[in-house]
Amino acid sequence: MLKTLILPLLLFSLLFELFYQQKLDFVLADWWYQLQGGQWALQHHWLMQSLLHDRVRNLNLLLVLALLGYALWQRWIGKAALLSHALWTLLYAVLSCFALVSLLKHLLPMECPWDLLQFGGDMPFYGLLQQRPDAAPVHLCFPAGHASIGFAWLGLYYFFLDLKPQWANKALAGAALAGTVLGAVQQIRGAHFFSHDIFTAALCWTVCTAIYFIRLPKPTAQARLAGVDHNA
């Protein structure tokens, strides 16, 4: 439990403190902004918007549908029970991550960098839990939805943990890299601060971990939470 959840969340908390509370968010965003000549010149660039945003989002939808189809097929043929269990665990984790990120976007209506006065917008900055004027428009910029396309697949770590443990860390690194790259795309466009991506990564990892342990047989889950099983 210490390795799989507590230590990662401590690291995420430290990073969130540095970027959100200590305002490194604005330092990094201003750097991207100035690199583009004091504007978000790449906001609608075909590479950033059409390819790395729209098409990646469509590809992710196809991957989720493929995962659903494969999970249903495995259940229908009634073979490879361990594989079927792992597939459904991954599917529940991925869908839960997307659903929770979407819900929080509506509950925590923060602005994107491109909305803010200092970055060419028309809005002042309101903190995460700061009281907002009733007339303030709602912007759905927190957490980072696009980064969640990569971070939701952190559940691949647990998918491979019981099937092919030697692939688990590679899958974890791949999903983390995908989330980081997709988050950076949105930062370059002015759509998110880095702390938005940090929060999304922490949220997705927590959801994937929780669903994995919830779906484990009780004795196995208790042993792994206690750190008995070295694969956990």
Buried (B, 14 or more C-beta within 10 A) or exposed (E): EEEBBEEBBEEBEEBBEBBBEEEBBBEBBBEBBEEBEEEBBBBEBEEBBEEBBEEBEEEBEEEBEEBBEBBBEBBEEEEEEEBBBBBBBBBBBBBBBBEBBEEBBEEBBBBBBBBBEEBBBEBEBBEEEEEBEEEEEEBBBBBBBBBBBBBBBBBBBBBBBBBEEEBBEEBBEBBBEBBBEBBBBBBBBBBBBBBBBBBBBBBBBBBBBEBBBEBBEEEBBEBBBEEEEEEB
